[in-house]
């Protein structure tokens, strides 16, 4: 993932987490991230957000993990 794409993705994730952090509506945050990235960069993007989220994966291209932003984790990737 290019530095520019990574920065833009991080901005989208932070915006969504800031919006839904108080209510802890992780499903809505994930949907907002996915829909925004699909619209900006073409789909399909996938997003997983929540507290206590864990994963194990291999990847070849578009992948980013933001861990512990205000005690919340986010994983986004494009297939």
Wavefront OBJ file of the C-alpha trace (Angstrom):
o trace
v 0.000 0.000 0.000
v 1.420 3.377 -0.946
v 2.110 5.921 1.781
v -0.576 8.238 0.359
v -3.223 5.483 0.324
v -2.219 4.399 3.819
v -2.551 7.950 5.142
v -5.966 8.427 3.526
v -7.180 5.089 4.906
v -5.996 6.013 8.391
v -7.845 9.329 8.156
v -11.074 7.507 7.220
v -10.690 5.031 10.082
v -9.960 7.743 12.655
v -12.962 9.769 11.426
v -15.282 6.753 11.755
v -13.944 5.766 15.174
v -14.274 9.325 16.462
v -17.865 9.397 15.246
v -18.929 6.100 16.872
v -16.538 5.794 19.841
v -18.977 7.153 22.425
v -21.785 4.769 21.491
v -19.411 1.852 20.785
v -21.395 1.117 17.635
v -18.624 -0.862 15.954
v -20.917 -2.200 13.228
v -21.788 1.322 12.096
v -18.113 2.349 12.239
v -17.130 -0.657 10.104
v -19.874 0.093 7.590
v -18.852 3.753 7.336
v -15.199 2.788 6.781
v -16.083 0.189 4.145
v -18.535 2.427 2.281
v -16.153 5.404 2.294
v -13.169 3.382 1.054
v -15.292 1.621 -1.605
v -16.449 5.006 -2.872
v -12.980 6.632 -2.792
v -10.813 3.777 -4.056
v -13.150 1.199 -5.587
v -14.185 -1.952 -3.792
v -14.339 -4.345 -2.249
v -12.834 -3.131 1.011
v -13.418 -4.933 4.312
v -13.334 -3.444 7.805
v -13.347 -4.962 11.262
v -13.590 -2.685 14.299
v -13.993 -3.260 18.013
v -12.421 -3.751 21.396
v -10.552 -6.995 21.884
v -10.382 -7.728 18.150
v -7.710 -10.212 17.153
v -6.703 -11.710 13.828
v -4.079 -13.694 12.023
v -3.671 -13.353 8.279
v -1.348 -13.239 5.313
v -1.582 -10.567 2.670
v -0.106 -9.490 -0.623
v -1.448 -6.007 -1.186
v -3.793 -3.471 0.382
v -3.745 -4.167 4.107
v -3.603 -1.898 7.127
v -4.050 -2.434 10.824
v -4.609 0.346 13.315
v -4.295 -0.925 16.839
v -5.510 0.667 20.016
v -6.873 3.969 18.847
v -8.653 5.009 22.048
v -8.697 1.356 23.207
v -10.209 0.223 19.916
v -8.674 -1.831 17.112
v -9.382 -1.598 13.406
v -8.383 -3.884 10.571
v -9.034 -2.892 6.963
v -8.088 -4.638 3.761
v -9.010 -4.813 0.096
v -9.471 -8.025 -1.840
l 1 2 3 4 5 6 7 8 9 10 11 12 13 14 15 16 17 18 19 20 21 22 23 24 25 26 27 28 29 30 31 32 33 34 35 36 37 38 39 40 41 42 43 44 45 46 47 48 49 50 51 52 53 54 55 56 57 58 59 60 61 62 63 64 65 66 67 68 69 70 71 72 73 74 75 76 77 78 79
